[in-house]
Amino acid sequence: MLRTTPTNRKQSRNQRIAGYGLKTVLAGLLVGGTMATVSCDAPASKEDLNPEGPPMIRQVMINEANTTASGAVQKQADQLAFGDHASDLFRDDDRVVATATIQGTQEIRIVLDEQIRGNSLEEISCADGSFSRIPDGTTPDDIDDCSGAVDSLQNCKIDLCLGADGKPVGVELVEIQGGGADRFVLRMIDYNPDPNIVELGVQVICGGSPVPMDQTLSYWSPSGNQTISSNPALAKKSLGPVVVLKTLSGTGMPANLDCTVQFHPDVVDHDGNQVCASTGGLVANDCTPGDTSKISFGTQAITIDDLFIADGATNVGLGESSLFAAFFNANMDGTTAGAVTLTAGGTPVTMMTEVQDDDKTGLLLSLPADFEPETEYVLTIGTGFHDQFGRGLTQDVVVTWTTAAAPIVVPLDATVTDAGLPDA
């Protein structure tokens, strides 16, 4: 799995923490004696939270594909895939089927009922480009002391960021756009020692396999409670402490699978309890620490959203062979386009296939010459043409059309015979 560059990392993390003060963000991340007094600026953030017992998952929100009673498919973001809430804001009474969308960048929000140890989820970037876990007991002042110029780092009270020589190297800072104070850089911790595999402290497991998540766009937010904001656009952000996972750009989710959520055993609350999920996400229902198997949601099956030439079309123009296309609801793998075939009058036709670089949902097809006139063409999109997870259509799709007659060409020098009219 490719990792994002330092430049992109700074930009993405910069956007996430732009609205927070340095100490506010850090206070929610740290653990130890300072946690009880500076966990968040807003006292209301502790309302409706339940620190007793193991930390429970109250809600899981995903970008869902909703099929209404009329059969129309609507893509609606941030609907509940697990748990419940008293607010009608998260309900859709016309919904018949709700599954996670599989194209683009999927965002999964996992809302908890209490604070967990943020330094088991995120780490801080050091000035030399390395990353460091934040030690227990670290205070916002400790970070301030380690965020200055290199020649002032003797004030560091903790071994936060150490260089190759064992001496403090400081914390990496980025400047907020439009001015303002610098902010430090965070990213989710990778628990897998294999440099080619990223295993975050929270994973989405579909069909038994983890879905690749973006290490820098995913994050932990310690703020919030179970009170809905008066601003609907902010409602999802106010539910409570939340882990936000975002899939890698252009990858999306694997199709037609059952999914759940798993937490690494090291991700615990401040009493050392592992995260669990109770039936329905209800605090009144007990759950076993570490068991999140109650969470289950599905993903869309791969379908064809649109065809440039419709099945059964007649009188198709001969010049339309230069570029026609099929569009899917998933990010497709262009290396498997050999499973897409075309025949003309029963004879195989060689064509060029390409999945768009900027939008992997589109398959572009073209022939080196015009269609043959008055000929039946059969396009077969086989199940072997699949997405980047190896998931394809549930069955072959066959599209048939018939081309128009050849145009009548009249030579420019042809003699026109008169119709027997008298001369003028």
N, C-alpha and C positions, 0 to 999 in steps of 0.2 A: 504494500500500500504506500503510495507516495505521500510524503509529508509536505506541508505547506512551507513556503519560503519564509525567512525571518521578516521580510518586508510585508508580505500578506498577513503574517501573524500579527504584526504590530497594528496594521490597519483594522483588522477584524476585531481584535481585542480592544483597540482604542474606541471603536464605535460602541462596544458593549458597555464600557465603564465610563463613557463620557459624562453621564449624568450623576455620577457618584463622587463624593469626596474620598480622598485617599484613605482616611481613617475609617470612614463608613464601610467601604468595601472590605478593607482588611479586617475590621472587627468581626464581621460575619464569617470570615474565613478562618480566623484563628481559634485556638482552644486554650484552655488553661484558666488561670485565676482572673484574667481580664474579661472573660466571655460574659459573665453575668452582668457586668456593669455597662458594657459598650457594645452589646450585640447588634443594636440597630438604633438609628436616630429617632424613629417614630415609636412611641410606646405602644401604639395600637398594633404593631406588628406581632406582639405576643398574644393578642387576643385570639381565642378560639383555637389555640394550639394545645397539644397534649403531650407534654414531656414525659408523663408516666409510661412505663412499660417500653416495649421495643418501638422504634420508629415505624410508623405505618404509612403506606402509600394510600392517599385519599382519592386521587384522580390520576388518570393517564389521558392526555389529550393528544390527538393526532390530526393531520390533515386528512379528511375523510372524503370518500366518493359516495354520495348518497343517491340511491335510486328511489324516486318517488312512486306513488301509486299509479301514476300515469305512464311510468316506464322511462321517464326522462332522467338522465344522469346529471347530477349537479355536484360540482367540486366545491366543498364548503370547508373552510379551514377551522381548526381548533374546536372539534366536537369531542365529547367524552367517549373514550373507548373502554374505560374502566372507571368504576365508582359512580357517584351520583352527586347532585347538588340541588339545593332547594330552588335556585334561580332558574326561571324559564329561559334565561339567556343561553343555556347549554342544552336545550331540548329542541327537537324538530319532530313535531307530531306527524308530519307527512312522510317521515323517513321509513322505508321498508327494509332496505339493506344498507348497512354502513360498514365500509371497509377502507383501509388506508390506501391513499393514492400511491402509485408506484413510480411515477415519473418526476423529474425535477429534483428539488431538494426537500425531503420530508423533514418536518420538525416534530419531535416527540417531547411533550412536557410531562414530567413525572412529579406530581405534587405530593409533598409529605406533610405529616401532621406535627412535626417538630424539627428542631435544628439537628443536623448531623455534623460530624467533624469535617469541616471544609477542607482541611489540609490532607484528608484522605482522598479528595477528589481533584484538587487543583494544586499546581506548583507555580513558583515564581521564577521569572527570567532574570538571570544575573547579567551584569554589565559585559561579561566576556562571552555572552551568547549561550552559556550553559543554563540548565534549569535546576532548581533546588526545591526539595520539600521544605515547607515552613515548619520549623521545630515547634513542639508544644511549648506554650508559655510565651511565645513571641508577642510583643505588643506593637501597636502602631508606632510608638516612639522608636522601637528597635528598627523598624523599616525606615523611618525618617533618618536615623543615624547612618544607615547603610545606603542611602540614596544620593549622597552628595558626591563631590569630586573625589577622585581616587586618593588624592593626598590628604583627605580628611577622614578616611575610613577607619582610622585608629579609634574613632568613637563608637564603632560597632560593639554592641553589648553581647551579641550572640554570633555563633558560627553559622551565619545564614548562607552567604555566597562566598565560597572559598576558591581561589585560583589554584593553578598547578603547584605553586609554592606554599600552599596552605594558608595564605594571607587573604583577608577580605578583599573582594573585587567590586563590591557594590551591587545595587539593584538596577536593572535596566528600566529606564523611564522613556515614555513617549509623550509628545506634546499634543494636547487636545486641539483639534482644528478650531481656528478662530481665536486662539490665545488661551489664556488661563493656565493653571498650574499643570505640571507634568503628572502623569499617572504611571504606575508600574504595570508590567505585563504579566498576565496569567495564562495558563493553558491547562487542560485536563491532563491528569497523570496517566501515563502509559504503563500498565502493569505487566506487559509482556516483554521479556528480555530479548526476543527476536526483533531486530531493528526493522524488519520488513512487515511486521504485524503490529497493529495498534490495538490494544485491549484497554479500553477505558474502564473506570471504576463502576460504570453503569453501562450495560449493553442491552441491545434489542436482539433477541434470538428468534429467527424465523426458520421453521423447518429444521430445527436443531443446530443451525449455524448462525454465528453472529453477523449482523449487518454492519458493514464498515461505516464508521462515524467520523466526522471531521473533528480532530483533536483540538483545534483552536476556535472553531465556531461554536462548539458545544461548551456549556458552562454550568456552574452552580450559582444560584442566587439565594441567599439566606433570608431575604426579606419577604414580607407578605403574610396574609392570614386568610381565613375562610370567609371574609367579608367582601362582597362584590363592590367594586368601584362604581361610582355614579357615572363614570365615563365608560361606555361599552367597549371602546377600543382598548381600555386598560384592564378590563375585567379579568381576563385570563392571567394577567401579571400579578393580581392581588390575592390569588387563592391561597398562597402559602409558600414556604420554602420549596424550591423547585430545582430539579435537574433538567436542563434543556439539552437535548441531543439533536444534532443535525447531520443528515447523511452527507457523504462526500458529493461535491458538485458533479452533476452529470451521471450519478450512479443510481440514486433513488432507492427503492425497496424491491426485493424479489417478489415475483408475482405468485398469486394463488396459494399462499401458505398461511399457516397459523403461527402467530407470533406471541412472545411473552417478553418480560423484562427481568433481567438478573443484575444483582448488585454483587460486587466483589466482597469477599468476607471481611476485608480490611475497612470497608466503608461502614462506619458505626456512628451511633449517637454519642453524647458526652458521658454516658454511663457504660459505653462499650457494647451496647446491644446492636445486633445486625438488623437491617431493614427487612420488613415482611409486608405481605398484603393479605388483608382479611377478606372474607366474603363480602362482595359489594363495596369494598373500601370503607366499611363502616367501623368507626372506632369502638363501638359497642361489641363487635365481634372480635374474638381473640385470633391471633395468628402466631405461628412459630417463627422465632427470629431466623432470618435467612431464607424463608420460604416465600417466594413471590409467584408461585405457580397458579394462584387464583386469577392472575392477569392473563387475559387471552383476547386477541383480536386478529382479524384476518387482513389479507391484502387483496387487491384487485386481481382478477385474471387478466391476462393480456388479450386485448381486443384491437380491432382495426377501427380507428375513429373516423377515417375518411379515405376514400379512393378517388384518384383523379379521373379514372374511367369507371363508371358504375357497372356492376354486374348486370348483364342482359342488355347493355347499350347497343344500339344499332346506328348505322350510318356514321360511324366514327371517322373523323377526318384522317386522311393518310399522313398528314404532317405531324399529327400528335405523337408520333413515335419518338420525336426528338427529346421529349421529357414528360414522363408521367410519374406518378408517385402514389405511395401508400403511407398513411400516417397512423401511428400506434399510440396507445396510452402508456407506453413504457419507454425507457431508454434502451435502444436496441444495439446489439453487437454487430457491427458491419462485417466482421470476419466470417460470420455465419450466413451471409447473404446468398451463398451457393445453394441454399435450400429453396430459393425462389427461382422458379423456372417458367418459361414461356414457350408455347407452341403456336404455329400458324398452319391451319389446315392439317393438324396432326404432326407436323414436322417441327422438331426442336429449333428454336431461334436463339442465336447468341445475342445477349444484351449486356449492357454495362449496369452495375448496381453500386450504389453508394449510400451510406448512412451519413446524414449531415453532421458536420463537426460541431456546429453551434446549437443544434437541436437534434439530439439523437433519437427523437421520436419519428423522424421522417426518413423513409426509404425512397431514394430517387432511382428511377429506372429509365434507360434510354437505349435506342437502337441506332446503329450507324447509318441506317437508311429508312425511308418512309415505310409505313405499313403497306402490305400488299392489298390491292383493291378486292372488294367483295370476298373477304376471307374471314373465317372464324378464328379468333385468337383466344387462347386459354392461358391465363396466368394462375399458377399454383404457388401459394405461399405456404410452405411446409412447416411443420412443427420444429424442424431443425433450425429454423431462423429464430434466434432467441435473444433474450436480453443479456445483460452483463453478468447475470447470476446463473445462466444456463436454463432459464425458464422461457418456454415458447407458448404458442397458441395451443389450446387443448386439442385441436384437430386441424387438419389442413383446410385452408380456405381457397376455394376455386372461383375465379372470376372470369367470365366469358363475355366477349363482345364481338361484333361484326363490323367490318370496315365498309366505308362508302365505295361506290363504283368509281372507276377511273374517270377523271374529267375528260370531256371531249375537247380535243385540241384541233383548232382550225389553222392550217398553215397561213402565214401572212401573205404569201404570193398566190394563194388559191384563186382560180377564175370563178367569178360569180355568174351563174347562168341566169339570164332574164326569164321572167315568168310568162313570156309571150305577149307582153303588153305592146301596144303600138308605139312607134317612135314618136318622140316629141315633135 
